[in-house]
Amino acid sequence: MFTFYHLAIHTDVCDRVMQEVDDNLGKENPDYDNIKTLTYMEMVIEETMRIFPAASRIDRIASRDVTIGNVEIPKGMIVNIPVGAIQMDPEYWPDPDKFDPESTRVFQLAFL
């Protein structure tokens, strides 16, 4: 839903996605193999997920005692990873409120 929202208000991005689909798929039906060629569309989806993550936080339970920097985390402690906040942090994303599919190329997006 949020991807369609961004495509509706960013018509230049929508036009580029449509052109990429036409250029790479033509009249073929999308399948597992040929959608891999839609790299710009993937960037659009990843950027949408950055701005509107499926989960705003992830909780984990420490499986062992660990020290990160000067913070001690005992085994069994619940650790909260604020995904939504990280993905909007201007330290990592200049102008984080701006929808910019090109920005996702800068990072490995394993944390998304």
C-alpha positions as CSV (number, residue, x, y, z in Angstrom):
1,M,0.0,0.0,0.0
2,F,2.7,2.5,0.9
3,T,4.6,1.7,-2.3
4,F,1.6,2.6,-4.3
5,Y,1.2,5.8,-2.3
6,H,4.8,6.8,-3.1
7,L,4.4,5.9,-6.8
8,A,1.2,8.0,-6.9
9,I,2.8,11.2,-5.5
10,H,6.2,10.7,-7.2
11,T,5.2,10.3,-10.8
12,D,8.8,10.5,-12.0
13,V,9.6,7.4,-10.0
14,C,6.4,5.7,-11.2
15,D,7.3,6.4,-14.8
16,R,10.8,5.0,-14.3
17,V,9.4,1.8,-12.7
18,M,6.9,1.4,-15.6
19,Q,9.7,1.9,-18.1
20,E,11.9,-0.7,-16.4
21,V,9.1,-3.2,-16.4
22,D,8.4,-2.6,-20.1
23,D,12.1,-2.8,-21.0
24,N,12.8,-5.9,-19.0
25,L,9.6,-7.9,-19.2
26,G,7.8,-6.6,-22.3
27,K,4.7,-8.8,-22.7
28,E,6.1,-11.6,-20.5
29,N,4.3,-12.5,-17.2
30,P,6.5,-11.8,-14.2
31,D,8.1,-14.8,-12.7
32,Y,10.8,-15.5,-10.1
33,D,13.6,-15.2,-12.6
34,N,12.6,-12.2,-14.6
35,I,11.6,-10.0,-11.7
36,K,15.3,-10.1,-10.6
37,T,16.0,-7.7,-13.5
38,L,13.8,-5.0,-12.0
39,T,16.5,-3.4,-9.9
40,Y,15.0,0.1,-9.7
41,M,11.6,-1.4,-8.6
42,E,13.5,-3.2,-5.9
43,M,15.1,0.1,-4.7
44,V,11.6,1.7,-4.6
45,I,10.3,-1.2,-2.5
46,E,13.3,-1.1,-0.2
47,E,13.0,2.7,0.2
48,T,9.4,2.3,1.1
49,M,10.2,-0.3,3.7
50,R,12.9,2.0,5.1
51,I,10.3,4.8,5.7
52,F,7.4,2.5,6.6
53,P,9.0,-0.6,8.2
54,A,6.9,-3.7,8.7
55,A,8.0,-3.7,12.4
56,S,9.0,-0.5,14.2
57,R,11.1,-2.5,16.6
58,I,12.5,-6.0,17.1
59,D,12.9,-7.6,20.5
60,R,15.5,-10.2,21.2
61,I,16.5,-12.1,24.4
62,A,20.2,-12.2,25.1
63,S,21.4,-15.8,24.9
64,R,24.5,-15.1,26.9
65,D,26.1,-12.3,28.9
66,V,27.7,-9.8,26.6
67,T,29.3,-6.3,26.8
68,I,28.8,-3.9,24.0
69,G,31.0,-0.8,24.5
70,N,30.5,0.0,28.2
71,V,27.0,-1.5,28.4
72,E,26.7,-4.9,30.1
73,I,23.8,-7.1,28.9
74,P,23.1,-10.1,31.1
75,K,21.8,-13.4,29.7
76,G,18.0,-13.3,29.5
77,M,17.6,-9.6,29.2
78,I,15.2,-8.3,26.5
79,V,17.1,-6.1,24.0
80,N,15.0,-3.8,21.9
81,I,16.3,-2.9,18.4
82,P,14.5,0.3,17.3
83,V,14.3,-0.4,13.6
84,G,12.1,2.5,12.8
85,A,14.3,5.0,14.5
86,I,17.5,3.6,13.0
87,Q,16.0,3.8,9.5
88,M,15.2,7.5,10.0
89,D,18.5,8.5,11.6
90,P,20.0,11.4,9.7
91,E,23.5,10.0,10.6
92,Y,22.9,7.2,8.2
93,W,20.2,8.7,5.9
94,P,20.7,12.3,4.9
95,D,17.3,13.9,4.7
96,P,15.6,10.8,6.1
97,D,12.0,12.0,5.5
98,K,12.7,12.3,1.7
99,F,11.5,9.4,-0.5
100,D,14.7,8.7,-2.5
101,P,15.0,5.1,-4.0
102,E,18.6,5.9,-5.0
103,S,19.6,6.2,-1.3
104,T,19.1,2.5,-0.7
105,R,22.1,1.7,-2.9
106,V,24.5,3.2,-0.4
107,F,23.9,0.6,2.3
108,Q,23.7,-3.2,2.7
109,L,20.1,-3.4,3.7
110,A,20.2,-6.5,5.9
111,F,18.9,-4.5,8.8
112,L,15.7,-3.6,7.0
